[in-house]
Structures are given as C-alpha cells and as structure tokens.
C-alpha cells in the first residue's frame, strides 16, 4: 500500500529525528514495537550506549521512517542489541529501583 502524502511527510520527519540521534551518538540501531492503538514505538540505541525512543502513529510508518533513516532494525530487543544499552542511576530508580530497594520516586 502506497504512503499518502501526509504519511510520507511524517515518515520523513521521524527519519530526520532518527538520523539526528544517530549522528549525535556515533551511529544507531533500532527496534520497532507495536503498541496498540497508539501506533508503534521506535527504540533507538546509539553506538555510545545512549538510548531514546519515538512513537509513530502506525507500525508501517515507523518501519518506513527507519528505512529512510538507514539504520539497522532488529526484530527483538534482546541479545547483543539490548546489551549495548548503557543505563544510569535514573533508569535504575525509575524502572527497577522500587523493586530492588531504590528510592520511591515520589
């Protein structure tokens, strides 16, 4: 199915953001995950271990954006790809801190 002009512009805008992240972090790889009615999440991992994400309104648009950006896309967020992520104190307290005795974040 061909992209509409609006979808093309959205994909181009997302691709530009992906490329900017990649440039800032010495390269990047991605994984696209369907998140229901909200669309799809594009998780980016830079060569320096920094990570970020973007949300696209559809899975197809997310795939198109990653293709336009020219980044490697992984099927799953595991293995060597996941091991590239560098986490710091913020991530530990926000994501796992409560379970492992960290601050309550309140």
C-alpha atoms as one frame of an Amber mdcrd trajectory, in Angstrom:
protein
   0.000   0.000   0.000   1.457   3.343  -1.017   2.058   6.021   1.570  -0.152
   9.072   1.456   1.476  12.475   1.195   0.791  13.093   4.906   2.346   9.736
   5.851   5.350  10.490   3.643   5.918  13.770   5.497   5.526  12.087   8.900
   7.966   9.347   7.930  10.452  11.927   6.645  10.167  13.923   9.887  10.711
  10.796  12.006  13.626   9.753   9.773  15.231  13.162  10.312  14.915  12.719
  14.106  16.389   9.209  13.875  19.293  10.493  11.778  19.929  13.321  14.254
  20.057  10.806  17.122  22.374   8.586  15.103  24.702  11.486  14.298  24.796
  12.572  17.946  25.644   9.088  19.206  28.136   7.752  16.673  25.551   5.676
  14.826  22.381   3.938  15.914  20.325   0.789  15.628  16.589   0.442  16.148
  13.760  -1.876  17.090  10.130  -1.213  16.213   7.401  -2.460  18.553   3.647
  -2.332  18.037   1.995  -0.548  20.990  -1.667  -0.934  20.080  -3.912   1.939
  19.070  -1.131   4.429  19.886   0.917   3.070  16.975   4.491   1.858  17.175
   7.495   2.662  19.338  10.883   3.095  17.688  13.592   2.336  20.252  16.989
   3.734  19.254  20.316   2.643  20.711  23.386   4.686  19.889  26.875   3.277
  19.451  27.799   5.090  22.672  25.112   3.187  24.626  22.679   6.088  24.919
  19.104   5.285  24.020  15.879   7.030  23.206  12.560   6.398  21.574   9.983
   7.880  19.246   6.346   6.986  18.658   4.841   6.723  15.195   1.078   6.616
  14.597   1.333   3.269  12.759   3.753   0.345  12.574   4.105   0.820   8.804
   5.055   4.466   9.275   7.667   3.503  11.887   9.147   0.934   9.510   9.210
   3.477   6.688  10.974   6.036   8.901  13.693   3.598   9.969  14.248   2.584
   6.342  14.514   6.226   5.255  16.955   6.903   8.105  19.128   3.986   7.009
  19.515   2.388  10.439  19.738  -1.326  11.188  16.423  -2.572  12.560  16.292
  -5.547  14.919  13.297  -7.871  15.208  13.609  -8.110  19.004  15.099  -6.055
  21.798  17.377  -8.719  23.213  20.823 -10.266  23.000  23.742  -8.187  21.772
  21.450  -5.324  20.778  19.974  -4.939  24.278  23.430  -5.326  25.815  24.538
  -2.129  24.029  22.220  -0.004  26.203  24.014   1.951  28.910  21.818   2.619
  31.903  22.482   5.005  34.733  21.066   5.854  38.143  17.972   7.473  36.659
  16.925   4.319  34.807  17.611   2.134  37.846  15.471   4.269  40.123  12.650
   4.760  37.600  12.437   1.252  36.180  13.750  -1.116  38.832  14.639   0.926
  41.882  11.434   0.290  43.769  11.736  -3.483  43.316  15.416  -3.601  44.321
  15.266  -1.169  47.234  15.912   2.100  45.431  14.183   5.442  46.028  10.395
   5.504  45.686  10.414   8.276  43.029   7.683  10.229  44.788
